[in-house]
Amino acid sequence: VGAGRGPLVREAIDAVARVSAAAVNERPCGGRRKALHATIVAIEKNPSAVLYLQSLKHGDPSWNGGHEFDEYADEEGGQNDNMVVPGTSDVTVIGCDMREAVNHPVLQRMIQNPKARADIVVSELLGSFGDNELSPECLDGVQACGILKKSCVSIPQR
């Protein structure tokens, strides 16, 4: 939430790759490893930042599950759903104000499907990462719109 120009999105993508690589080196429980793959939804209201995020998605396969860019993927709410590449992330870029999130089609699908709701929400809007925005009302919109699971973890929490 408040993805800006993507530094936290990049960190989340890198974290998925690191955890996946570490899992490959461990002995699998029960003889099978699960492919670690993340679906990341980057929500930003600034139109210039949204264009920049879309350009990153267009040019960087790490934002597209390790695949080439599909220009219709965000409209459909995901990409290459049946071809999961372990250690990768699919990023969906959404341009909207979180206080009006219930009107966005991709977010509406998340609201209607409890399994598609967010497990983790990461934001700099509280200012804890050296940012000076301090916009907790946007995070209130995230909680109120229904895109978070009940067990969702917020980073930062305080």
N, C-alpha and C positions, 0 to 999 in steps of 0.2 A: 504494500500500500504506500503510495507516494514514491513510486519507483525512480523518479527523477531521470537521470541519464544512465541508470543501470548498475551502479557499483555493488549494491546489495544483491541484485539479480546475478551478477557475475560471481559473487562470493558463494551464493547458494548453488550455482551450477558447479563450481569448483569443489564444494563440499560433497556433493553427490558423487562426483568422480573420485574424490579421495576415499570416501567410505566404501565405495564399490571396489576400488583397487585393494583396500585393506581386506575386504571380505574374500577376495579371490585368493589371498595368501593364507587364509584360515582354513582349517579342516571343516568341511560341511557337516552340519547336524543331519543325521538320517541319510547321508549320502547325496543330498541334492542341495544345490545353491539356488536361491531365488535371484532373479535379475533385479538389481536396484535401478529404478528408473523414476524420475520425478516429473510431475506436471507442475509447472510454475506459472502462476497468473500474476503478471506485472500490471498493476493498476496505477495510472497517472492521469491527472487532469490537465496538465500543461500541454497544449497542442504541439509545441516545439519539441518538448521532451518525448512525447509519444512518437513523433516522426523519427527522432533519433533512435529510440528503442526499436522501432520497426526496421530501421536500416541495419541495426545490429542483428536482428532476427533474420533479415534477408541475406546478410553476408557471412554469418558465423554458424557453421553446422552444429556447434555445441548448444546453440539455442533451439535447435530443431531435432533433437533426439539423435544427432549424428547423421542426419539426412540432409539432402538439399532442401532449400526453402520451397514451401508450397503456399502460393499467395492466397489460397482460400481456406487455409487451415484455421486461422483465428475466427473466421465467420462460422466455421463448423464446430468450433469448440475443442480443437485438438488436432494432432497431426500424426500420421503413420501409426494409428492406434493398434494395428495388428502386427507391427514390426518394431518390437522393443529392442533397442540396443543397450545392453547393460552398461551402467555408469554414465548414462546420458540424461538430459532433461529436455522436455518440450516446454517452451515458453510461449504463453499466449499474452499478447500485449493488448490491454484494454484502455481506451481513452475515455474516462468518465470521472466525475466527481463522486467520491464514495458516499456522499450524503444523498445521492440520487441513484445508487447502484441497482436498485430493484428494477430500473427501466432498461438495463443493458441485457441483450439476449443471451450472451454467454453466462453472465452472472445469474440470470433467471433460471437457466438450466442447472446451475450449481444449487440454487435455492430449492428447486423442485426435486433434486436427486441427493438425498443425504450422503450417499457414498462419495459423491463428487465434491463435497464441501471441504474446506481447508482444514488441514491438520495443524499447520503452523502459519502464523502471520508474522512477517518481519517488516518493520517500519522505522524510518528515521524521524517520523513526525513528532515524536516526543522529545527529540533533541539529545538523546542519550549517547549518540554516536558522534558527537561534535557538531551536530547540525543545530541551527538556531531557529527552526521553524516553529516548534512547540504548537502543534495543531491537533490536540486530542479530540476535537469535535469530529475530525475525519475518521478517527478510529472508532468513535461512537457510532458513526454511520456503518462501519464494517460489522460491528456487533449487532446492530439493530436490523440489518437487511437480511440476515439469515444465511450467509455463505460460510459460516464457521461451524465446525463440528462442536459438540458440547465439550469434547476433550481437547479442543484446540489450545495450543501453546502460543503465547504472544512473546515475541522477542523485540525489544526488551519488555520485561514484565513490570518493572517499576521505573 
